[in-house]
Amino acid sequence: MIYNIPIGETNMTDKPTTPEEWEQWRRDRNQANLDAFNALQADQQAAIKQTFKALEAAQTTLTDCNDLWLSDIKELDHAFWQMRHNFLAVFDPENVDL
């Protein structure tokens, strides 16, 4: 059985109750995420991967040093513009020609 439980939903009906059902729900969700990611264009996938990598590096630096390096800020800025370039129609449809 596939469970479709939105993140943050607290009033769920027909939710998994056993550890096995939760594990299956997790596997189904991960597969759905992978399928959705694989359906994106290559440049969109690259933008997401780059953003994840930049966020991970910045988070690690902040955790380790309680500071952020200029190189991390540069990578975050580049990742932001790649995401904006690839997903502007999603986040700001009024300002994009479709």
Secondary structure, 3 states (H helix, E strand, C coil): CCCCCCCCCCCCCCCCCCHHHHHHHHHHHHHHHHHHHHCCCHHHHHHHHHHHHHHHHHHHHHHHHCCCCHHHHHHHHHHHHHHHHHHHHHHCHHHCCC
